[in-house]
């Protein structure tokens, strides 16, 4: 056989390509292997359907034409030397090549079950190893990404246990069961089912038909890049035309492509560095708000960029990557890939603690991130400010004052029913805080405007506005009542302070027909407004609330008196419950709110 020194734009079967003296390497910048056996469509599903069809036709004595499996795009690895097996980086096609070789591993597993393991191990070694003539064979022909390599080689050395003196230990599989392992499991199941349905009493012939289907049932084209082509840009374009890359896929492939260009081998070294490995945790792939529109990694990267750029940006997939490149790649102050990874890692510890991923407080055990931690989904817009404050050189006490002031500003605005374009205000605030944030700068920003979109309500404004707010609709109502309960009760008196499992319910019910005699001459409009104010709301157990239901005040107060919470029991001491009592309680709760969230933090 003629053995070319380079791939040519030529259509060959899998057998022909994998018997060439080449090593196919998946660059570090590529996305991870993304097999999903649960998908009922797409190339992986189509792949197995072709395998079954090709194998059945071979068992029937047919010699079917190969199925076209597309083109793979390759770039000669610049670490090649004249004496070694020639290496090519796979710019596009890693999913197909990896899937094919995993299917071959699985076929050997089937052969082992039918007592033909050694025969098929020998036959397939040529397509799995670059040096199959050695005993044992050496150098896997396919080298997956660093992320997938450990699991891939563990599968390989399970089948060929003597191929390496010391098989790789299992890298901690943070994804529970990696995509490589899932693919192998999928093929194990499908091969066994095929054998069960199609074996005609000759196990060896059935396995040979499956082997022929994998090696001769597909052909593909390998296209070498020119020296002037930029592999990473082509990778982005090709993958966005098919299954879109995630925001982090785009960032990852850009970083490690540039690292290799910066210094040969730097991509591998930085990938295994702890600064980068923290981003390979499955935590980052979890939906941030369980709505399916963004993951933790996208939330973090976008808020990190706002903190560093100090300017507004749209929080969409394309804009996040575009802004990332503007800041780290296309600006005048390029810092190199190593420092770039250090820079994007700067706020990770703060983020993970605020969202509850870790219990290790990045500042100290006594530092309180307050409402921004207990309701991080609702306050994520303020993460850039938290990043800037928490990682600054300010004293811990100064940082605490700043976050408490920011919380006071936000909570006072919430209870007053005020809203603002926080997405645009936060970058401006980050800019004002600058490289050396302090309390005075923050206080100046929060108090510099009396416009409703920015104003910091004073005590009188809180008291007056609170009466007109539909407090029942506020997202923060549970947190407000939790803080009020903690503020007005005492641990030393063993008073219940935990609202876990309780709901915020109406004292005077929304359907108040049974309360008519108690309500007096107040009109329907006035009553319906008062129902949803803070003075008519209280934390209650679901059982107590259902018992109270829409019944009259005389019955309702008996149920309120049974509460474990002092706040709720105190309501039952009133002889009647109407508009004056609701207004008076609103006034008192407004006073407590102003104490909890003052305008000035000592």
N, C-alpha and C positions, 0 to 999 in steps of 0.2 A: 504493500500500500504506500502510495506517495504521501508524505507527511508535510503539509505546508507549514511555513513558519509564521503565518498570520491567517486569521479567518478571512475568507473572501466572501463577497456578496454572492452567496451561492445557497441553494436550497438543499439541505441534507436531512437525513433522518436523525433521530436522537442517537441511534447506534453509531452513526458516522461521526457526529459531533463529539460524543463522549469518548470515542476511541482516538481522537486527535491528542497530540502531546501538549495539551493546554491545561492550565489550572484556572478555573473560573472563580473570581473573588468578588464578593459583594462588598462595596466600599462602606466605610463606617457611616458616611452621610446618608445612606439609604434608610428608608423606613424599615421597621421590624417586619419579619415574616408575618403575613396577615391572613393566614388560612382561617376560614370560618366554615366548619362542616355543617352548621345549621342553616346556611343559606340555601335556598331552593332555586337559585339562579346564578348566573355569572360563570366565569371561566372555570372555577374549580368543579362545579356541578357538571358542566359540559365536558370537562376533561374525563370524569369517571364514566359518563355515558359512552364516550368514544372508546375508552378502554374495554368496556364490556362488549360493545359491538365488534370491535376488532378481534377480541379473543374468541367470541362465538363463531365468527366467520372462519377463523383459522381452524377451530375444531371441526368445522364442516368441510375442511379441505380447500378452502378458498385462500387466495393471496390478495387481500384487499389493498387498495392504494392507501398510502398514508394520509392522515388528516393534517391539514396545514395548521400549525400551532403558533403562527405569527413570527415576528422578527425580534431578535434580541440585539441590543445596542451595546457595543463593547469598546473599551478604551485600553490600549496597551499600558500595563502597569509600569511606571517609570523606575521601579526597583528591579526590573528584569536584568539578568546577566546572561552571557552567552552559554554558560555551562548548565544552567538550571532549566527546569521545565518552564516554558513561557507562560506568563501570568497575564490575565486580562481582567480588568474591572468591568463588571456588568452594570452598565448605566440604566438599562431597562431590560427586564426579563427575569429578575431574581425569583419572583413568585413561581414562574413556570419551571425554572431549573431546580429550585428547592423542592417543589412538589413532586417532580419526576424522580429525583433521587430518594426521597422519603418513600415513595411508592415502591422503589426497588428494594429498600431495606425491608419493607413489609412483606414483599414477595418472598424474600429469603425466610422470613418467619413462617409463612405458609408452607414453604418447602420443608422446613425443619419439622413441622407437625406431621408431614407425610413421609418422613425419613429420606428426603432428598436434599438435605441442607448442604452437605459438602459439595455436591455436584453444582448446585446453583450458586453457592458462594464463589467457587472457582470461576464459573462462567461470567458472573456479574462483577467480579473484582476489577476487570479491565475498565468498566464504565464508572466505577466508584472511586478508584484510586489512580493517581497519575503514574505510580510505579507499581503496577500489578505483578511484574516479573519477580519482584523481591519476595522473600519468604520470611516473615509474613509481608503482605503488601503494605506500602507506605504512602503517605501524602494524599489526603483526600482530594479528589478532583474538584470538588466544590467547597469553597470556604465562605460560610454565611457571615452576616454581620456579627460584630463582637457580642451583641445582645443575644443572638440566637445560637452562637457557635457552641456554647457549652452543652445545650440540650441536643443539638444536632450531632455532635461528636459522641455524646453518651449513647445515642441510638446506634451510631455507626460502630462503636467499639463493643456494644452488646452483641452485635452480629459477628464482628471480627475482633474477638477479645485479645488476640495476640498481635494486632497491628501496631500497637504502641506499648512500650515497656510499662508505662504507668498511665492508664486511662485517666482522662480529666475527671476530677471530682465534680459532682453536681454543683453548679453555681446556684446560689439560693434562688429558687424559682418564685419570684415575687408575684407572678401572675397566677399562682395556684397551679395551673396546668398550662404550659406554654403552647403557643400556636403550633410549634414544631411537634410537640407531643400529641396534640389534638389531631393533627393531620395523620400521624402514624396510627393512632387509634382508629380513625375513620377508615383508613385503608385496610387495617387488620380486619375490621368488621365487614367491609364490602368484599374483600378477597374471599373471606370464609363463606359469605353468602353465595358468591358467584360459584365457588367450588361445589357447594352443596347442591345447587340447582343444575349445574352444567357438566359435572364429572360423569364420564361414561365408562367408568371402571378402569381407567388408565390415569392415575394421579399425575404421573410424570408428564404425559401429553397435555393435561389440563394446565399444569404450571408452565410448560413451555409455550402454550398458547397465550397465557397472560404475559410472559416475558416478551414474546414477539410483539404483543400489543403495545407494551411500554416502549420498546426499543425501535420497532419498525413501524408502529402504527401512527407515529407523528413525525412530521418534518418541520423544520423552521429555518429561518434565514438569520445569520449573524452578520451584523453590519459594523465594521470598524469605524470609529470616529477619526476625523482628520486632526492633525496637530493644532489647527486653528479653532477647532470646535471647543466650546466650554461645556464639559460634561454635566456640571451641576445645573446649569440653566436648561439644558436639554432634558435632564431628569425632571425638573419642575414642570416643564411644558408637557412632557409626555404623560406624567402622572396626573396632572390636572385635567388632561383631556379624558382620562379614564376615571378611576375611583379617586375623588379629590383627596389630596393630602390634607391632613389636619394642620392647624396653625403650627403646632409643635413639630410635625414632620418637616415642614418648610424650614423652620428655624434650625432644627437639628442638622438637616442635610447641608444647609448653607454653612453652618459653623464648622463642621468636620471636613467639608470639601476645602474650605479656606485654610483650615489647620494643616492639611496635607500639603497644600501649595506653599504655605508659610515655611514649613520644615518637614521633610520626609519622616514619617513615623510619629509626628506630633499628634495626629488625629487619634491613633491608638492609645497613646499615653494619656491624653486628656479624657478620652472616653472612660478609661478605668479610674480616673481620679475621683476622689470622694465628692468634689464640688459638682462634677457632672452626674455621677451615679445617683445622687439624691433626686435627680429629675427622671430617673428610670423607674421610680416606684409606681405601682398601680394606682396609688392615691391620686396622682395627677390626671388620670383618665376618667375619674369619677365625675359625674355631672355635678356642677357646683350647686345648682338650685333645683335639681331633679325635674327640670322642664325639658331637658334634652337639647337646649340651645347653646350651652357652653360648658366646658369642663374646667376643673380646678386649674389646669395649666394655662388655659386661655384667660381665665379670670386673673391669675397671678401675673402673667406676662403683661396684660393690658394695664393693670394697676401699677405695676412696677415701672412701665414706660411713662405713665402720667407723672409719677413721683420724680423720675429723672429728667423728663423733658419739660415738665412744668407748663404744659400746654394741653388744650382740649384735643381729644381724638375720638373718632367714632369707634365703638367697641364691636366691630365686626371682624370676621375671620380675615378678610383681605386687608382691611385697614391696619389690623394689629401687625401683620407681617410687613406691610409697607412701612409703617412707622418704625418698626424694629430695624429694618435695613437703613432707613434714613438716619437713625441715631447711632447705630454701631458700625455701619459699613460705608455709607455714602457721605458721611460728614467729614469735616476737616480734622477732627480729633480721634482718628482711628487708633485704638489702644492695643491691638493684637488679640488673638483668639483666647489666649490664656487669661488675660486680664478681663476680657469680655465675659467669659464664663464666671469669673469672680464677681463681676459687676452685676450680672443678672441673678446671682445667688445671694446678693446682699440682704434681701428682705425675706428669704425663705423661712427662716426660723420664726420670724414674727407672724408671717402668714399662717404657717402650720399651727401655731399656738392659738391664734385668734379664731380659726375655723374649727378648732378642736381635734386636729389630727395628732397633736402631741400634747403631753401634759407638762413638758418642760418649758417653764416661763423664760423667755429670752432675756428678760431684764432682771427680775428677782422674784422669789416666791411671794413677796408681799405686793408686787406691782399689780394694779387692777386695770384691765382694759375695758371694764364696765360694759355699757350697753353695746359697744362695738363688738364685743365677743359674744354676748348672749343673743344678739340678733345680727350676726355677721352677714346673713343674706340680705337683710333689709338695709344695712348700712355699708355695703361693700363699696359704694361710691367714695366713702371716706378712707378707704384703705391706703391710698397714696399719702394722705396726711399722717396716718398712723405710722406708716413706714418711715417717713421723714423724721417724725418726732422720736420714735422708739430707737432708731439707729443713730441718732445724733450724739454729740459729745456732751450734751447738757447733763446736769446732775439728775439723778433718779427722781428727786423731789420736784424738780422743775418739769421733767417729762410728765409726772403724774398730774401736776397742776394744769398743764396744757391739755391733756386728754380729758380731764374732768371739766374744764371750761368748755371744750368743744362739745362734750356730751350735754352740758347744761344748755348751751345755745341750741342744739338740735332738739332736745326734749322740750324745752320751753316753746319752741316753734311748733313742735308736734301737738302739744296739748292746746295750743292756740289755733290749731287748724291751718297753720301757715305752710306754704310749700315754696320751693325755689328750684332753680336750675342748678342743682348741686354738681352735676357733671362738668359744668363750665366754671363754677366757683372754686371747686377743689384745686384744679391746676393753678389758678391765680393765687390761692392761699399757699400752695406749696412754694410758689415763686416768692411770695412775701416772707415766708419763713426762712428761705435761703439755706445756706450751708450751715448756719449756726442758729437753729430755731430757739426761741425763748418765749416766755409767757407774754411779755409786753408786745411782741410782734403779733402774736395770735389775738390778744385782746384788742389791739388796734384794728385788725382786719374785721373781727366779728362785730365791733361797735362803730365802724366808720360810716354805716349807712342806716337810715331810717326807712328805706323802702321795704315793702312787705317781703320782697324776695330775699332780703338779707338781714332785716332788723333782728336785734337781740331783745325780745320782749322783757320789760322790767316787771316788777312785782304787780303793779297796778294793772298793767296790760294783760298779764296772765290771769288775774282775778276777773277782769271785765270780759275778756274774750272767751274764757273757759265756759261761761254760761251759754254761749251761742253755738258751741261745738257739739256735733253729733259724736260723742266720745265712744259710743258703742262701735262705730265703724273704724276707729283708729287702729292701725296695725300694732301700735305700741301699747295698747290698753293693758294687756296682761303684765307687761314689764312695769308699767307705772304702778299698778296695784301691788305687785310684788315688792317694789321699793317702798311704797307707803306702809305696807304691813311691817316690813323690817324696821322702818323708821319709828313706828308708833307702838311697837311691842318690845318685850324684853326677854332675852334668853334666861336671865336670872329668875324670872317668875314662871319659867317653863310654859310660856305662851306659844301657841302654834304660830310659826312664821313661814311655813312652807306652803306654797300654792300649787304644788304638783298635783295634777289630777282634778283641780278645780277649774271652773269656768267663770267668766264674768257675766253676771245675769242681772236682769231688771228687778228692782224691788216692786215698784208699781208696774204691773205687767203691761205689755203692749195692747192686750185686749182687756180693758179695765172696766167693763160694764158692771161687774160685781162690786166695784169700788165707788160707785156713784155717790152714795151718801157721805162718804169721807172727803171727797174731792171738793165739795162746796160749789161755788158759783163760777169757778174758772172755766173758760171756754175750751172747746175741743182742741183748737189750734194751740193754745198755751199748754194744755196738758200733753199733747203729742210731742211738743218741742221738749218739755221738761223730762219726758220719759227717757230720752237718750243722753241726757247730760250726765256728767260724772257723779253728781250727787244722788242719782237714782240707780247707780250700778254698784255691785258688790261681788266679791268672790264667793262662790257657793259650790258645794258638792252636787253632783248631778241628781242624787237621790233627794236631797233637800229641795232642790229647785222643782223637781217633778211633783213633790208632795205639795209645795206651795202653789205651783201652777198659776192659774188665773183666779184663785179663790180670794175671798174678801180679806181685808187687812186683819181682822180678828184671827182668822185661821193662819194667814201668812206669817204673822209675827211669832206664832208658836213654832213654826218651822225655822224661822230665822234664829230663834233663841237656842235651837239645838246645834248650831254651827260650832265648830272647834275654833273658829277665828273670832277674836275679840271684836274686830272691826264689824263683822256681820252681826254678832250677838248684840252689840250696842244699839243697833237699829231697832231691835225688838223692844227697847225700853220706851220708845215713843208711844204715846197714847193714840196717835193718829199719824197717817203718812200722806201728805199732800204737797202742794207746790211750795208752801213756806218751809217745810222740813227739807225738801229736796234742794231748795236754794241755799238754805243755811248749811247743809252738808257740803254742797258744792263750794261754798265760800271757805269752809274749813279745810277741805281737801286741796283747794288752791293754795292756801297758806302753807300746808305741808309740802306741796310740790315745790314751792319757792324755797323752802328750807333744804330740801333734798338736792335741788339743782339751782344753787345761787348764781348770781351774776358775777360774783367775784370770788375766786378760790383762794383761800388763805394759804 
